[in-house]
Amino acid sequence: MIKEFINSIDSNSSLMLGKIGIEKESLRISDLKLSKIPHDELLGSALFNRYITTDFSDAQIEFITPPFNQNENVSSFLDNLHHYTSKKINEEILWPLSMPPTRVLESEIPIAKYGKSNYGLLKEIYRRGLSNRYGKLMQTISGVHFNYSLPEEIWDADIFFSREKKSNKLINQIYMGTIRNLHRYNWLLIYLFGCSPTVSRYFLNNSYSFQNINKEDFFLPFATSLRMSDLGYQNDNQSKLSVSYNSIEDHLSDLRYATEKPNKLFMQIPHKTEGLYNQLNANHLQIEDEYYAIARPKSAEGINKRQLNKIQINGINYIELRSIDLNPFHPNGIDQDTLNFLEIFILYCTIEESRKISADDLKICKANDLKVAIEGRKPGLKINNKGKDILLSAWALEIIEEIESLIGNFKNQENRFNNSITKMKERVIDSNKTPSSKLLQLILDKKITFNQVGYEIGSKYLEDYISISKYSNELWEELEHEKENSVLLQNKEDSNQHKSFDKYLNEYLSN
């Protein structure tokens, strides 16, 4: 399909005007432990600040950029967020690695708080549920989410050979097709951008033959992303769930079932402790956000509403890709070449034929992901392509060359992607050029600990950002206003509760 498509589109097509946004998580670290300073004291309300919030922990910052149709604007905005935050947290560092420092202990991880409002309590209790179900430490693993939406202009064109122009049905079909292909080819992203080949002793299991760097740090010699393996952000409960990607209707139905079906194990968690909820409910998923997937359909319509309902009413308007590790070799955690490649990669997944994907097909996709996460740089490694084991390198180069032919069709955009494509080819040909290999070699060559390398890199970035004047940050005033306004909104929301939390929760879950 890709060749037919390339021959049929206009070189000036608006396909290259899709919008991109980034959500990037980082732990605030002081003395190699999680910061004890509350987030709101430094950066305003995590509930209302549009750009700087928290993920699972109060010490786990999440940066959110608006969507842009130029990658350079995404990078610039993210850089300004890092600069502003570094000046505010002063001596704390933003941990540059996906896996947490080895001194981060389960008992010392503060769950994020969002004030006294019903919605704030819901967010906090949801995280308390994650803690009680899976443990806190797993939740501190950090990464980058790449958000992508196709340009609005294409829905008025004949680009997808459909008469149903600009209908929710067509848009949902195209995005779900893209998500299916992201599952099929996610192993390539794990290979190219994985950067978590080491773990602390707290993440070890007996399934793999780890080598020790020291008493605290362990590695697998050919690993790319242990974050994306069964040692990272995964769990047995969710592996038993069957969630379809063949249509948005089936997808939402399966997720709704999982959020309404009681789980025997989670029913053993006490409903409340000292008057506080321990989870939102005892179902397989408290809410759909709990389902871990490498790519999610999302809707930006509406505030403080469940994604299930927003998508059902408004349809999909962007995809959230969640399988990218932090890149410690770039201050932002993601470099321009990665942004460029991810953009064209998702476009490739949109254009490439996307067959229906069965539960068995998804198992093969997950098996490929796991294999590449654990031993992706192993010479001669083979993975499963349509029932046949083929060389990872051969399949990777085949995909990248198809992407390269796609780029060649967009004459005005060619230059900004060619450099990225060349670098990705080099990583496939020589695994020593992958981020995972570079990080592991840095640790082994310098004979230092995982903590030391993270602290050295994070400290260097902090010093660099602090040395830059706030007047060089074009967003400084806007970010200051956002911080102050978020506090005002928080105070207003906290004092404006006229409904019991029990009633609010029941309405939220039942809608």
Secondary structure, 3 states (H helix, E strand, C coil): CHHHHHHHCCCCCHHHHCEEEEEEEEEEEECCEECCCCHHHHHCCCCCCCCEEECCECCEEEEECCCECCHHHHHHHHHHHHHHHHHHHCCCEECCCCCCCCCCCHHHCCECCCCCCHHHHHHHHHHHHHHHHHCHHHHCCCEEEEEEECCHHHHHCCCCCCCCCCCHHHHHHHHHHHHHHHHHHHHHHHHHHCCECEEEHHHCCCCCCCEECCCCEEECCCCCEHHHCCCCCCCHHHHCCCCCCCCHHHHHHHHHHHHHCECCCHHHCCCEECCEECCCCCECCCCHHHCCCCEEEECCCCCCCCHHHHHHHHCCCEEEEEEEECCCCCCCCCCHHHHHHHHHHHHHHHHCCCCCCCHHHHHHHHHHHHHHHHHCCCCCCEEEECCEEEEHHHHHHHHHHHHHHHHCCCCCCHHHHHHHHHHHHHHHHCHHHCHHHHHHHHHHHHCCCHHHHHHHHHHHHHHHHHCCCHHHCCCHHHHHHHHHHHHHHHHHHHCCCCCCHHHHHHHHHHC
